[in-house]
Amino acid sequence: MNRLDTVFERIRAEHDLGLFPYLMTGYPDPTTCARLLDCVAAAGADGIELGVPFSDPLADGVTIQRVGAAALEQGASVQMALELVRQFRTRWQTPVVLMSYYNLLLAYGTAALCRDSAAAGLDGFIVPDLPLEEAGPFQGLCRDNGLHVITMLAPTSTDSRLDRAGKLASGFIYCVALLGVTGARSELSDELPAFLQRVRAQTAAPLVVGFGISRAEHVRAVRGIADGVIVASSLADLIDASPREELHDAVSQYVRDLKAAARPVGGTSVSERGAAHRQTTAG
């Protein structure tokens, strides 16, 4: 079973809310990025979204564009992302989903990409610029290799779009919390609950909310109406602002605080969750 499926089974059984931090491949440098993957897993993340930077990131706001540009200067690529996942898999079973744009995946070669991704231990892809109408061949390759292709929906999605996405859903549905690009926000949209209710009516797939999630109160607000949250720009800002010698502690505390807000009262502790996701090289 795909690791995402296992995690969402556990999340629903425990009435938990999944926490999926976003890290950019190669940022702030490849070695530190590898350590940050370990850091967020140990702090209690239920899964990780690993971005691969692209020169024209249409869905990304100022923060992710900035860290993406810095990562490109570090040589970030799909190949680097897969190597990070391969190394990560020697220590952790936490699911990892790769987020990038379709040009990069085409340049790699989609058949080779799916084969190499499965071998590395990746669990799926988020591809913001791959329309549902054109996703069939890539979805088929992913399905053959045990990988998910995550469908994205926005508050402006029509009912027919929701129905189509619900039928094609794999892994989870990425529900965009607001109109616009990525970026930390002070408040969530008042329309988010109604949007999630519309999506829920069309599918039994897990719903994960992204764009604008940055605070513990945002996480608490989503509990009970979704299955998970993605935290991206605010974490990138924290990485940017933290002195290198304080980075591990700052990121760990931030992830622990968000996960504490996600857990039901009396839920599994961060230390227990981390132990469950850890995998030693011995087995």
Phi, psi and omega per residue, in radians:
M1 nan 2.424 3.070
N2 -1.027 2.493 -3.085
R3 -1.061 -0.587 3.096
L4 -1.078 -0.762 3.140
D5 -1.058 -0.739 3.140
T6 -1.111 -0.748 -3.124
V7 -1.123 -0.762 -3.113
F8 -1.248 -0.507 2.999
E9 -1.053 -0.793 3.140
R10 -1.166 -0.756 -3.133
I11 -1.013 -0.797 -3.112
R12 -1.237 -0.646 3.114
A13 -1.129 -0.594 -3.098
E14 -1.652 0.011 -3.085
H15 0.977 0.685 -3.109
D16 -1.634 3.061 2.996
L17 -2.188 2.139 -3.091
G18 -1.247 2.489 3.102
L19 -2.002 2.143 -3.079
F20 -2.185 1.549 3.082
P21 -1.178 2.630 3.101
Y22 -1.859 2.260 3.014
L23 -2.164 2.547 3.115
M24 -1.659 2.235 3.091
T25 -0.907 2.227 3.053
G26 1.378 0.110 -3.111
Y27 -1.987 2.366 -0.026
P28 -1.314 -0.264 2.980
D29 -2.761 2.832 -3.039
P30 -1.019 -0.714 -3.112
T31 -1.172 -0.785 3.134
T32 -1.159 -0.632 3.103
C33 -1.048 -0.765 3.112
A34 -1.056 -0.711 3.122
R35 -1.189 -0.597 3.120
L36 -1.198 -0.594 3.042
L37 -1.027 -0.816 3.081
D38 -1.077 -0.707 -3.062
C39 -1.088 -0.850 -3.085
V40 -1.241 -0.574 3.074
A41 -1.124 -0.792 -3.132
A42 -1.153 -0.492 -3.110
A43 -1.412 -0.095 3.031
G44 2.011 0.148 3.104
A45 -1.045 2.444 3.108
D46 -1.479 -0.361 3.100
G47 -2.945 2.989 -3.093
I48 -2.341 2.367 2.965
E49 -1.741 2.071 -3.100
L50 -1.885 1.973 -3.103
G51 -1.476 2.570 2.971
V52 -2.030 2.110 -3.016
P53 -1.201 2.586 -3.135
F54 -2.330 2.624 -3.058
S55 -1.231 -0.343 -3.121
D56 -2.329 1.214 -3.020
P57 -1.436 1.521 -2.969
L58 -1.095 -0.514 -3.076
A59 -1.576 -0.086 -2.992
D60 -1.717 2.461 3.073
G61 -1.473 -2.960 -3.014
V62 -1.041 -0.756 -3.067
T63 -1.113 -0.893 -3.098
I64 -1.203 -0.562 3.038
Q65 -1.096 -0.725 -3.124
R66 -1.132 -0.856 -3.113
V67 -1.227 -0.514 3.075
G68 -1.140 -0.732 3.100
A69 -1.098 -0.720 3.105
A70 -1.138 -0.672 3.134
A71 -1.164 -0.660 3.098
L72 -1.076 -0.640 3.084
E73 -1.145 -0.411 3.097
Q74 -1.525 0.033 3.130
G75 1.508 0.337 -3.110
A76 -1.044 2.456 -3.094
S77 -2.781 3.017 3.032
V78 -1.053 -0.720 3.134
Q79 -1.048 -0.746 3.122
M80 -1.114 -0.713 3.132
A81 -1.053 -0.778 -3.126
L82 -1.158 -0.606 3.096
E83 -1.197 -0.656 3.063
L84 -1.069 -0.758 3.130
V85 -1.131 -0.745 -3.140
R86 -1.024 -0.767 3.112
Q87 -1.175 -0.735 -3.137
F88 -1.038 -0.656 -3.094
R89 -1.180 -0.292 3.062
T90 -1.305 -0.197 -3.078
R91 -2.169 -0.470 -2.974
W92 -2.401 2.600 3.013
Q93 -1.852 0.153 3.083
T94 -1.037 2.269 -3.132
P95 -1.065 2.535 3.065
V96 -2.278 2.241 3.085
V97 -2.033 2.301 -3.129
L98 -1.584 2.243 3.100
M99 -1.944 2.146 3.054
S100 -2.816 -3.072 -3.099
Y101 -1.783 2.680 -2.883
Y102 -1.154 -0.510 3.120
N103 -0.994 -0.705 -3.135
L104 -1.165 -0.660 -3.135
L105 -1.228 -0.676 3.082
L106 -1.131 -0.712 -3.129
A107 -1.095 -0.609 3.101
Y108 -1.223 -0.618 -3.013
G109 1.790 1.962 -2.953
T110 -1.148 -0.650 3.133
A111 -1.153 -0.798 3.117
A112 -1.145 -0.659 -3.133
L113 -1.075 -0.827 -3.120
C114 -1.118 -0.730 3.114
R115 -1.104 -0.825 -3.095
D116 -1.225 -0.593 3.136
S117 -1.160 -0.767 3.107
A118 -1.098 -0.707 3.137
A119 -1.151 -0.589 -3.133
A120 -1.319 -0.392 -3.116
G121 1.800 0.329 3.049
L122 -1.271 2.762 -3.108
D123 -1.998 -0.264 3.127
G124 2.994 -3.045 -3.079
F125 -2.335 2.526 2.893
I126 -2.032 2.116 -3.062
V127 -2.248 1.619 -2.994
P128 -1.058 -0.495 -3.065
D129 -1.799 0.358 3.072
L130 -1.841 1.797 -3.098
P131 -1.145 2.646 3.100
L132 -0.965 -0.659 -3.069
E133 -1.165 -0.355 -3.086
E134 -1.996 0.087 -3.003
A135 -1.507 -0.186 -3.002
G136 -0.912 -0.901 -3.123
P137 -1.057 -0.745 3.142
F138 -1.190 -0.700 3.088
Q139 -1.050 -0.684 3.129
G140 -1.116 -0.763 3.095
L141 -1.081 -0.743 3.132
C142 -1.133 -0.774 -3.136
R143 -1.044 -0.693 3.140
D144 -1.145 -0.383 -3.116
N145 -1.892 0.232 3.091
G146 1.265 0.456 -3.105
L147 -1.953 2.619 3.084
H148 -1.709 2.576 2.913
V149 -1.965 1.999 -3.025
I150 -1.398 2.234 3.087
T151 -1.472 2.441 3.112
M152 -1.932 2.426 3.072
L153 -2.320 2.625 -3.133
A154 -2.160 2.875 3.118
P155 -1.011 -0.400 3.136
T156 -1.502 -0.058 -3.127
S157 -1.078 2.349 -3.126
T158 -1.331 2.899 3.124
D159 -1.068 -0.659 3.122
S160 -1.164 -0.603 3.089
R161 -1.183 -0.732 3.102
L162 -1.067 -0.715 -3.139
D163 -1.122 -0.777 -3.130
R164 -1.138 -0.782 -3.138
A165 -1.111 -0.679 3.137
G166 -1.090 -0.665 -3.138
K167 -1.263 -0.516 -3.106
L168 -1.662 -0.036 -3.016
A169 -1.011 2.437 3.138
S170 -2.525 2.184 -3.121
G171 1.481 -1.326 3.017
F172 -2.814 2.945 3.020
I173 -1.826 2.239 3.115
Y174 -1.493 1.928 -3.118
C175 -1.725 1.957 -3.125
V176 -1.286 2.122 -2.959
A177 -1.295 -0.267 -3.029
L178 -2.707 2.958 3.060
L179 -1.498 2.368 -3.136
G180 2.127 -2.812 -3.084
V181 -1.761 3.100 3.129
T182 -1.126 2.778 3.102
G183 2.645 2.559 3.113
A184 -1.151 2.482 3.125
R185 -2.248 2.740 3.118
S186 -1.402 -0.517 -3.112
E187 -2.437 2.673 3.041
L188 -1.511 2.747 3.139
S189 -1.162 2.439 3.063
D190 -1.149 -0.325 -3.099
E191 -1.524 -0.068 -3.074
L192 -1.054 -0.826 -3.124
P193 -1.015 -0.729 -3.135
A194 -1.162 -0.673 3.098
F195 -1.089 -0.818 3.135
L196 -1.113 -0.630 3.106
Q197 -1.116 -0.686 3.094
R198 -1.090 -0.758 -3.134
V199 -1.167 -0.767 -3.103
R200 -1.043 -0.558 -3.131
A201 -1.186 -0.302 -3.070
Q202 -1.810 -0.169 -3.028
T203 -2.745 2.684 3.017
A204 -1.702 -0.003 -3.125
A205 -1.136 2.612 3.065
P206 -1.040 2.509 3.118
L207 -1.937 2.212 -3.135
V208 -2.132 2.261 -3.050
V209 -1.728 2.299 3.076
G210 -2.375 3.063 -3.078
F211 1.331 1.817 3.017
G212 1.676 -0.139 3.121
I213 -1.310 2.091 -3.067
S214 -2.537 -0.228 -3.033
R215 -2.268 2.797 3.115
A216 -1.042 -0.645 -3.136
E217 -1.169 -0.534 3.045
H218 -1.128 -0.759 -3.137
V219 -1.085 -0.801 3.132
R220 -1.080 -0.608 -3.120
A221 -1.183 -0.461 -3.106
V222 -1.541 -0.366 3.126
R223 -0.996 2.305 3.110
G224 1.628 -0.284 3.128
I225 -2.084 -0.111 3.081
A226 -2.558 3.059 -3.120
D227 -1.827 -0.209 -3.129
G228 -2.961 2.932 3.075
V229 -2.345 2.583 3.020
I230 -1.918 2.286 -3.136
V231 -2.069 2.044 -3.004
A232 -2.162 -1.279 -2.971
S233 -1.089 -0.691 -3.122
S234 -1.162 -0.615 3.075
L235 -1.205 -0.707 3.084
A236 -1.092 -0.694 3.082
D237 -1.079 -0.715 3.131
L238 -1.118 -0.770 3.105
I239 -1.054 -0.730 3.130
D240 -1.079 -0.709 -2.996
A241 -1.516 -0.284 -3.020
S242 -1.509 2.305 3.000
P243 -1.006 2.549 -3.033
R244 -0.970 -0.669 -3.094
E245 -1.267 -0.258 -3.141
E246 -1.883 -0.015 -2.978
L247 -1.097 -0.821 -3.097
H248 -1.032 -0.844 -3.115
D249 -1.131 -0.696 -3.105
A250 -1.152 -0.788 -3.137
V251 -1.184 -0.745 3.127
S252 -1.027 -0.816 -3.117
Q253 -1.127 -0.714 -3.141
Y254 -1.081 -0.818 -3.136
V255 -1.156 -0.725 3.106
R256 -1.066 -0.719 -3.137
D257 -1.131 -0.743 3.123
L258 -1.157 -0.699 -3.138
K259 -1.199 -0.591 3.071
A260 -1.081 -0.653 3.110
A261 -1.229 -0.434 -3.104
A262 -1.434 -0.472 -3.006
R263 -1.372 2.532 2.990
P264 -1.203 2.786 3.102
V265 -1.028 2.247 -3.130
G266 1.424 0.173 -3.128
G267 -1.274 3.056 -3.094
T268 -1.067 2.385 -3.137
S269 -1.273 2.838 3.119
V270 -1.058 -0.722 -3.117
S271 -1.123 -0.692 3.101
E272 -1.173 -0.678 3.139
R273 -1.148 -0.763 3.126
G274 -1.077 -0.714 3.130
A275 -1.112 -0.636 -3.128
A276 -1.186 -0.535 -3.100
H277 -1.568 -0.245 -3.063
R278 -1.313 2.490 3.049
Q279 -2.348 2.126 3.089
T280 -1.444 2.846 3.120
T281 -1.133 -0.302 3.121
A282 -1.429 -0.196 3.116
G283 2.786 nan nan
